[in-house]
Amino acid sequence: MHHDELLYQLALVALYPYRLRLARQLLSRYGTAREAWEQLDEPGKAAAWQRAEQEAEFIQRHGIQTWFCTDEDYPRRLRQCADYPIMLFGKGNIRHSEGKMVSVVGTRRATERGKELTRRLVLELAQLCPDVTIISGLAYGIDVAAHRAALEADLPTIIVPAHGLDRIYPSVHRQVAVEALQQGGILTEYMSGNEPEKSHFVARNRIVAGLADAVVVAESRAHGGSLITANMAIDYNRDLFAFPGRPGDEEYRGCNDLIRLQKATLIDSAMDLVQAMNWQPAEPQPANEPTLFESTDTPILALVRSAEDGIPINSIVEETGMDYSEVSAELVMLELEGKVRALPGGIYRILN
């Protein structure tokens, strides 16, 4: 991208940090940030330009990626949301449009049960859908439990903070953020210098909801930020899921309400989510046992492989001229190795 175009993009963001709708209208009218900027006659232009130059230097110095809403590689799911961010800033190894995206949200004051459900969900998802990315906001409680579980399962995870990339909040989760940069990263709509203000958290939640295919509320009381995210997910036509609590369980009042009002689908496990999403679960990978056999086909295996509908053991004996007991013994070994399958009537069929 032309370096100048980045400056115009940043200048536009700096000029209209809280008037995204206006910025979107300008872009749809003029096409590029440069064109839009040149048409503007606003008193704050000089200051915004200066701010853009500062930010461009910050971006270059720290190897930050940017996605402007008119870019080809802007996250496609976010682009479908009416209030999409004008610009995103990312650090790490972010693939926001590949594979499946699941956001996991919940209370900051998570119980042990909530944290364990979150961890189990993510670890099971890793088995069922190795191409899944886990998205959350790095907050205390459920958020950080989701990121930690993703790291444990070697899944990519995207952190969406309510501030710029020049800080980590809360700072006790710095280590999680550093590890996330290796297999995922941090994605925000805020320039550097933006503090985690209260209004930013609500705005941030729309990115958590919009980036995802599915949003899971792992634990929530009657009121809380994760319910805002849940309602945004519904507005964006995202699939919403919630773990249930017992009746009268205050910690799960929010989840139970979502389920009762039929806003969220009740889930008990990752498999429930995968089935509800119509995702194909991955084949369980057999453990790699060291094998004593050569990997090349033996004559017997070659024969079984060539017979599409299976081959009777007698035919194998005839074809190979080997002893019946010898053929039988090898077929048993091949069966144990998971290479052939014995069908009724002494017929053998290839498995892989």
Backbone hydrogen bonds, N-H to C=O, Kabsch-Sander energy under -0.5 kcal/mol:
donor,donor_aa,acceptor,acceptor_aa,energy
6,L,2,H,-1.3
7,L,3,H,-1.5
8,Y,4,D,-2.2
9,Q,5,E,-2.4
10,L,6,L,-2.7
11,A,7,L,-2.6
12,L,8,Y,-2.2
13,V,9,Q,-2.1
14,A,10,L,-2.7
15,L,11,A,-2.2
16,Y,12,L,-2.1
19,R,16,Y,-0.7
23,A,19,R,-1.9
24,R,20,L,-2.8
25,Q,21,R,-2.4
26,L,22,L,-2.5
27,L,23,A,-2.3
28,S,24,R,-2.5
29,R,25,Q,-1.8
30,Y,26,L,-3.0
31,G,27,L,-2.7
32,T,30,Y,-1.2
36,A,32,T,-2.3
37,W,33,A,-2.8
38,E,34,R,-2.4
39,Q,35,E,-1.2
39,Q,36,A,-0.5
40,L,36,A,-0.8
40,L,37,W,-1.0
45,K,42,E,-1.4
48,A,44,G,-2.3
49,W,45,K,-2.4
50,Q,46,A,-2.0
51,R,47,A,-2.3
52,A,48,A,-2.2
53,E,49,W,-2.1
54,Q,50,Q,-2.0
55,E,51,R,-2.3
56,A,52,A,-2.6
57,E,53,E,-1.6
58,F,54,Q,-2.0
59,I,55,E,-2.8
60,Q,56,A,-2.2
61,R,57,E,-2.8
62,H,58,F,-1.9
63,G,60,Q,-0.9
64,I,59,I,-2.3
65,Q,90,G,-2.8
67,W,88,L,-2.3
69,C,86,I,-2.6
71,D,68,F,-2.8
74,Y,71,D,-1.2
79,R,75,P,-1.8
80,Q,76,R,-0.6
80,Q,77,R,-1.0
81,C,78,L,-2.1
84,Y,81,C,-1.5
88,L,67,W,-2.3
89,F,188,T,-3.4
90,G,65,Q,-2.8
91,K,186,I,-2.2
93,N,184,G,-3.6
95,R,93,N,-0.5
96,H,94,I,-0.5
98,E,95,R,-0.6
100,K,131,D,-1.9
102,V,133,T,-2.8
103,S,214,A,-2.6
104,V,135,I,-2.4
105,V,103,S,-0.5
105,V,216,V,-3.0
107,T,219,E,-2.5
110,A,108,R,-1.1
115,K,111,T,-2.2
116,E,112,E,-2.5
117,L,113,R,-2.9
118,T,114,G,-2.0
119,R,115,K,-2.5
120,R,116,E,-2.8
121,L,117,L,-2.5
122,V,118,T,-2.2
123,L,119,R,-2.6
124,E,120,R,-2.6
125,L,121,L,-2.4
126,A,122,V,-2.1
127,Q,123,L,-1.2
128,L,124,E,-2.5
129,C,125,L,-3.7
132,V,129,C,-1.5
133,T,100,K,-2.7
134,I,156,P,-2.2
135,I,102,V,-2.6
135,I,133,T,-0.5
136,S,158,I,-2.1
142,I,107,T,-2.2
143,D,140,Y,-0.7
144,V,139,A,-1.6
145,A,141,G,-1.7
146,A,142,I,-2.4
147,H,143,D,-2.1
148,R,144,V,-2.8
149,A,145,A,-2.2
150,A,146,A,-2.1
151,L,147,H,-2.3
152,E,148,R,-2.4
153,A,149,A,-2.2
154,D,151,L,-1.2
155,L,150,A,-3.1
157,T,183,Q,-1.2
158,I,134,I,-2.2
159,I,157,T,-0.5
159,I,185,G,-3.1
160,V,136,S,-2.4
164,G,194,N,-1.7
167,R,164,G,-0.8
173,H,170,P,-2.2
174,R,171,S,-1.8
177,A,173,H,-2.0
178,V,174,R,-2.6
179,E,175,Q,-2.4
180,A,176,V,-2.4
181,L,177,A,-1.3
182,Q,178,V,-0.6
182,Q,179,E,-1.1
183,Q,179,E,-1.0
184,G,181,L,-0.6
185,G,157,T,-2.2
186,I,91,K,-2.4
187,L,159,I,-2.9
188,T,89,F,-2.6
194,N,191,M,-1.4
195,E,193,G,-0.6
197,E,195,E,-2.2
200,H,197,E,-0.6
201,F,197,E,-1.0
201,F,198,K,-0.9
202,V,198,K,-1.0
203,A,199,S,-1.9
204,R,200,H,-2.9
205,N,201,F,-1.6
206,R,202,V,-0.7
206,R,203,A,-1.0
207,I,203,A,-0.6
207,I,204,R,-1.3
208,V,204,R,-1.7
209,A,205,N,-2.3
210,G,206,R,-2.6
211,L,207,I,-2.4
212,A,209,A,-0.7
213,D,101,M,-2.6
214,A,101,M,-1.6
215,V,239,D,-2.9
216,V,103,S,-3.2
217,V,241,F,-3.0
218,A,105,V,-2.9
218,A,216,V,-0.8
219,E,105,V,-0.5
227,L,224,G,-1.3
228,I,224,G,-0.9
229,T,225,G,-2.0
230,A,226,S,-2.1
231,N,227,L,-2.3
232,M,228,I,-2.1
233,A,229,T,-2.5
234,I,230,A,-1.8
235,D,231,N,-2.2
236,Y,232,M,-2.2
237,N,234,I,-1.8
238,R,233,A,-3.2
239,D,213,D,-1.7
241,F,215,V,-2.9
242,A,265,T,-2.3
243,F,217,V,-1.8
249,D,246,R,-2.1
250,E,248,G,-0.9
252,Y,249,D,-1.3
253,R,250,E,-1.4
254,G,220,S,-1.7
255,C,220,S,-1.2
256,N,252,Y,-2.9
257,D,253,R,-2.4
258,L,254,G,-2.1
259,I,255,C,-2.1
260,R,256,N,-2.9
261,L,257,D,-2.7
262,Q,259,I,-1.4
263,K,258,L,-2.8
264,A,258,L,-1.8
265,T,240,L,-2.7
267,I,242,A,-2.2
273,L,269,S,-1.2
274,V,270,A,-2.7
275,Q,271,M,-2.7
276,A,272,D,-2.3
277,M,273,L,-2.2
278,N,275,Q,-1.2
279,W,274,V,-2.5
282,A,128,L,-3.3
289,E,287,A,-1.6
302,A,298,T,-2.7
303,L,299,P,-1.9
304,V,300,I,-2.3
305,R,301,L,-2.7
306,S,302,A,-1.8
307,A,303,L,-1.1
307,A,304,V,-0.6
308,E,306,S,-0.9
310,G,307,A,-1.5
311,I,348,Y,-2.5
313,I,346,G,-2.4
315,S,312,P,-0.5
316,I,312,P,-1.5
317,V,313,I,-2.3
318,E,314,N,-2.5
319,E,315,S,-3.0
320,T,316,I,-2.7
321,G,317,V,-1.9
327,V,323,D,-2.5
328,S,324,Y,-2.9
329,A,325,S,-2.2
330,E,326,E,-2.2
331,L,327,V,-2.5
332,V,328,S,-2.0
333,M,329,A,-2.0
334,L,330,E,-2.8
335,E,331,L,-2.2
336,L,332,V,-2.4
337,E,333,M,-2.1
338,G,335,E,-1.3
339,K,334,L,-2.9
340,V,334,L,-1.1
341,R,349,R,-2.8
343,L,341,R,-0.5
343,L,347,I,-3.7
346,G,343,L,-0.6
347,I,343,L,-1.1
348,Y,311,I,-2.5
349,R,341,R,-2.2
350,I,304,V,-0.5
351,L,339,K,-3.1
352,N,339,K,-0.8
